[in-house]
Amino acid sequence: MTDLIVDTKTYNLSTRSGSCILLNGDYKSNVQFDIPDMIYKDDTIEYIQYSIPYCIIPVSFYTINNTNNVLHLVLNGQDITITFENGNYNASYFMTQFKSLLGTSNGWGITLDTINSKFTITNQYYSFSLYGDSSIDYVMGFSDTCSSTLVNSINTLALVRPYNFLPLPHICLRCPQLSNSGNMKGNVNTADITLSIPNNSKPNGQIVYENIYSKTLLKAERIERLNIQLTDDDGNFIDYNGISSFFNIQFDIFRKNLEKPPAFSEIQSLVNTMLVEKHHFLFNGKV
């Protein structure tokens, strides 16, 4: 088998650079890089591997955001929708916001069982229900539509699950130009998840991801553009609030070790030798 020669091309990409096209503004989670002839597979190339050995991703996204900040409920037959402000919440701040948005003067109350981390919601005047189509359901601790019952003459609803103010456990980096082999599949109908990056940092910190060992076969014949998307498991774009991310994309190109053609001087010398030999042959023939 012919030995292969490895060429390595590394691209240092940033959502802050002038070459980055921001497709969703300050979210900075749907970006495009146009790089002519980034990868072009010619006849000398046996195969190409790609890897993402290094990333820096800011934890500037919020635990309560546009994907999980809406509470839909009904109070005494009246349909109500409230939207919580985006931000990083704890249980105490959430209860303050809950009472501020719904109004304690309307009979609303909320308490926390610190032993099991579950909220209990009350209304002094009317029965109520929380709808299962609320996007904040799993944050508060419910999933399906649930209704209050009378407890000591107060309309009471004890939520069945603990609250969840944890940040995203990991970031899905998607790139259709790289993930043409469908390495991983998320919860949505897509096969373009290139990398799952664990979130090992606190809010307002940064994730530093390093992996120099994992390499994947590239099937694309040519790449002149990279579309990079940073999402949650459900494919929702993450809002980085204007803070930038950084990526290293590496291509290892395995080329055939072709025998080098002779140098021009060698060809010239060979031609001269052949001409001299031909001259001697003709001359000797005449003699």
N, C-alpha and C positions, 0 to 999 in steps of 0.2 A: 504494500500500500504506500502511495506517495505521501511523504511528510507534508504537513500543512504549516503555513506561516500565519501567525495571529497578528492582526492589526487591531488596535483599540482606539475607539473614538469616544470621547467623553464630552457631554454637553452640560454646562452649569446653567440651570434655568431658574428664574425667579419671577414671581408675580409682581415684583417691583420694577423690573427692568423695562426699558423703552421698547424692547422687542416683544413684550407680552401684550397680547390683545385681551382686554377684560370683557368677557361676554355677559357678565352679570354684575357689572359695576363694583361697588365697594364690598360686595360679598366676597370677591376674589376667589371663588371656588369653581368657576367655569372659565377657563382661559385657553388661549390658542397661541402657538408659536409657529411661525412660517419660516422654515429653514430649507432653502433650495438644495437639492441633492444631499439631504441629510443621510439617507441610506439609498444606495443604488446597487442592486445585485447584478453583477456582470458574470461572464462565463468563467472567470478565474476563481469565483467564490464558491466554496463547497457549502457552507452554511454560516448563519449569523446567530449569536446569542445576545440577548439584552439583559440588563439588570438595572436596579435602582439602588445603588450602594449607600446613598446618603440623602436624608431629608431633614429639613427643619420646618416644623409646622406650628404656628402660634395657637395657643389655647385661648383665643380671644373671642370664641363663640360662647353663647349664653346657654345655661341649662333650660331656661324658659325663653322660647324664641317663636318665630312665626309658624313653626310646625306643631307647636304643642301649647299654645297660650289661650285657647278659646274654651269657655265653659258655657254649655247650653243647658238651660233648665226651664222648668215650668213652676210657677208659684200661683196657687189658687186659680188655675186655669189660664194664667197669663204667661205667654212664651217670652223668655228673657235670654239674651246672649250677652256675655261680658267677655272682654279681652284683657288679659293681664299684660302689664308692661314687660317687655323683654328685659332679662337680667339674670344674674346668678342669685338664686333664692336659698334661704334655709326655712325651716318650719315656722319660726317666729315671724319672719318678714312676710311669708305667704299668708299667715292668718291676719296680719295687719292689712295687707292688700285686699284680702277677701272681704273683710268687714268694711273697708273703705269703698270698694266698688259696689257692694250690694246694700250697704247702709245699715248700721245697727238700729237706726230709728224705724226701719221696716221690720224689725223683730229678728234679724239674723244674728246668729252666734256661731262660733267655731272654737273647738277645744282640741287639745292633743293629748293622747294617752302616751306618756313618755316611756312606758314599759314596752308597748308593742308598736310604737311609732305610727299610730293610726289616728286619723282625724274623725271627729264627730261633729256633724253640722246640725244646727237647730234653727227653728223659726217659732216665735212665740204665738203667732197669729194664724198662720195658714199652713196647710200641707204643701209639699213640694216634691219634685222629682228631678234627678240629674240624668240627662240623656247620655246614652252610650255613644252618640256621635260627637261628643265633646273631644277636642284634640288634647285636652289637658287631663284626660281620664286617668291614664296610668301614672301621671305625676301625683295626682291627689290620692289615688288608691282605689279606683273603681274601674270597671270595664263596660259592663252592660248597664242599661237603664235601671236605676234604683230609686225607690220612693221612701219617703219618711213614714214613720208610724208614731202614734201617740205614746209617749213615755212620761208619766207624771204630768199629764195634760199639756205637754210640750211636743210639738212636731219634731221628731228626732230621726237622724240618719247616721248610723255608725258605718263608716266605710270599711270594706272587707279586706283591703290590703294596706300594707305600710306605704307611706308617701315615698316618692322617689325623686330626689333632687340631685341625683348623681349625674355627672357629665357623660358625654358620649364615651363608650368603652373603647372604641376604635374608629379610625377614619378609613373610608373606602376610597382609594385612589383609582380612578377609572381612566383608561386611555384606549379608545377603540383601535388605534393604529398599532398598539403593542399587543393588546389582548385578543388578537384574532384567533388564537387557539382556544379561547374560553377557559382560562386557568381556574377561575373561581366563579361561582354563581351566587349572587346575593338573593335577598328576599324578593326582589323585583325581577321582572322577566328580562334579564340582560346577562350577557356573558363578558362584559368589558371591564370587570374588576381586575386590575393589574396587581394591586397590592393592598393588603389590610394592615394598617399601621396602628399598633396599640397606643392608647392614650395613657401614658405613664407620667403625666404632669398635672399640676394643679391649675385651676383657673388663673388666667393672666400669666402663665408660664409658657414654656414652649416644649414641644415634643422633638427630641433628637433621635432619629431612627438611623441605624447603621446595619447593613447586611452585605458583606462583601462576598458571601459564598453562594447565594442563590442566583442562578442564571437560568434563563428560559429561552427555548428555541424561537426565533423570529420567523414567521411565515411570510410576512409582507415582502414583496419584491422591491418596492420602492417606497420611501417615506420622505415627504417634503413638508409635512405639517404634523404637529402634535396637538391634539385636543386633550387637555388634562382637566378632570373634574374631581372635586373632593366632596363626597356625600356621606350621609349616614346609610344604615343598612337598607332603608326603604328607597334610596335613590334621591332623597331630598338634598338640595345644595346647602352646604353649611355656610352660614354668614360669619365671615371673619372680621367684620366691622372695619374694613380698610387696612388690616394688618397683613403683611406679606409672608409668603411661604417660599422655600428654596428647595430645589431638587437637583440631584445628579443623575443623569441618564447615561448609561454606558453601553456601547455596542462592541462586542468582540467578534471580529470578522475573520473567518478561517479561510485562507486562500490556498490554492494549489501551489506547490513549490515547483514552478515551471523552470526547466533548464534555460539558462540565459543564452541568447543567441551570441555567436562570436562577434568580437569587436570588429569595427570597420577595418582597422589596420591588419587584423588577421585575415579577413576576407581578401583585402588588397594583396597581401603577401601570397596567399594561396593562388589567386588569379595570375599573379606575375610568375609564380613557379610553374603553373600549367602552361603559360605562354612560352616560357623558356624551353620546357620539355617538348612542346609541340614544334618549336623552331629547330631544336636539335634533331627531332625525328624527321622533319622534312628535309633538313640539310643532309643528314646521313642517307636518306632515301635517294637523293640526287647523286650522291657520290657512288 
